[in-house]
Amino acid sequence: MATEYRGPTTSDKPTADEPTIGRLIADTTRDLSSLVRDEIELAKSELKFSVKAGGIGAALLGAAAFVGVLAVIMLSVSLAYFLWWLGFHPALAFLTIFGVYLLIAAILAFVGYKKVKQVHAPEQTIAAVKSNKQVLKRG
């Protein structure tokens, strides 16, 4: 027994439960827009938290630096009094500590100056950019 072909079993017209192409595009656009909005809101909330944490961290680092400076001052006074205890005149003791800090500052400045003198322009990058510019001009 052979069955005979009777044509397509479905019609070209959409039924009530099958959405149209326009409806699918509208739904996709709406869903994509909603997804983008939600991602932006998530990014905003994460950035707010990060900025707040970063601000608190920076404030704490600033406070730590201030307390560190106070500690260096107290150490300096203590060292000067120690020199006085060893027999130095009080003015000479404080001037000695001042001289030590001045020597440390001079050494740091010298080393920093030498390091800054080692900085050069990125010559290879500049040459590559000039070469690329010439190639682009030629077309």
C-alpha positions in Angstrom: 0.0 0.0 0.0 1.4 3.3 -1.0 0.4 6.5 0.6 -0.1 9.5 -1.5 1.3 12.9 -0.8 -1.2 15.5 0.2 1.0 18.6 0.6 2.2 20.3 3.7 0.5 19.3 7.0 0.9 22.8 8.5 -0.5 26.0 7.2 1.6 29.1 6.5 -0.6 31.1 8.9 0.6 31.1 12.5 -1.8 29.7 15.0 -2.6 31.3 18.3 0.2 29.6 20.2 2.9 30.3 17.5 4.3 33.9 17.6 5.0 35.9 14.5 8.4 37.1 13.4 7.5 40.6 14.4 6.5 39.4 17.8 9.7 37.4 18.2 11.8 40.5 17.2 9.9 42.7 19.6 10.4 40.2 22.5 14.1 39.8 21.7 14.6 43.6 21.6 12.7 44.0 24.9 14.7 41.2 26.6 18.0 42.5 25.3 17.1 46.0 26.5 16.2 44.7 29.9 19.4 42.6 30.1 21.6 45.7 29.2 19.7 47.8 31.9 20.2 45.1 34.5 23.9 44.8 33.6 24.4 48.6 33.9 22.7 48.6 37.3 24.9 45.7 38.5 28.0 47.6 37.3 26.8 50.7 39.2 26.3 48.9 42.4 29.7 47.2 42.1 31.4 50.5 41.4 29.8 52.2 44.3 31.1 49.5 46.6 34.6 49.6 45.1 34.8 53.4 45.3 33.7 53.4 48.9 36.2 50.7 49.8 38.9 52.5 47.9 38.2 55.8 49.7 38.3 54.1 53.1 41.5 52.4 52.1 43.1 55.6 51.0 42.1 57.4 54.2 43.5 54.6 56.2 46.8 54.7 54.3 47.0 58.5 54.8 46.4 58.1 58.5 49.1 55.4 58.6 51.6 57.7 56.9 50.8 60.5 59.3 51.3 58.2 62.3 54.6 57.0 60.7 55.8 60.6 60.4 55.0 61.1 64.1 56.9 57.9 64.9 60.0 59.2 63.1 59.8 62.5 64.9 59.6 60.6 68.3 62.5 58.4 67.3 64.6 61.4 66.4 63.9 63.1 69.7 64.7 59.8 71.5 68.0 59.4 69.6 68.9 63.0 70.5 68.2 62.4 74.2 70.2 59.1 74.0 73.2 61.1 72.6 72.7 63.6 75.4 72.6 60.7 77.9 76.0 59.5 76.4 77.5 62.9 77.2 76.8 65.1 74.2 75.7 68.7 74.8 71.9 68.8 74.1 72.2 71.2 71.2 75.0 69.0 69.7 72.9 65.9 70.2 70.0 67.4 68.2 72.3 68.8 65.6 73.9 65.3 65.2 70.5 63.7 64.5 69.7 66.6 62.1 72.9 65.9 60.3 72.2 62.2 60.0 68.8 62.9 58.5 70.4 65.5 56.1 72.9 62.9 55.0 70.2 60.3 54.4 68.2 62.9 52.4 71.3 63.8 50.3 72.0 60.1 49.5 68.4 59.5 48.5 68.4 62.6 46.4 71.6 61.5 44.7 70.3 58.0 43.9 67.0 59.4 42.7 68.8 61.9 40.4 70.9 59.1 38.9 67.7 57.0 38.3 65.9 59.9 36.7 68.9 60.5 34.4 68.5 56.9 33.1 65.0 57.7 31.8 65.1 58.0 28.0 62.4 58.5 25.3 61.0 55.3 23.8 63.1 55.5 20.7 62.1 52.2 19.1 58.4 53.1 19.6 58.8 56.5 18.1 60.7 55.0 15.1 57.9 52.4 14.6 55.2 55.1 14.8 57.0 57.2 12.2 57.4 54.1 10.0 53.8 53.2 10.3 52.8 56.8 9.5 54.9 56.7 6.3 53.3 53.4 5.3 49.8 54.8 5.9 50.6 57.9 3.8 51.6 55.8 0.9 48.4 53.8 1.1 
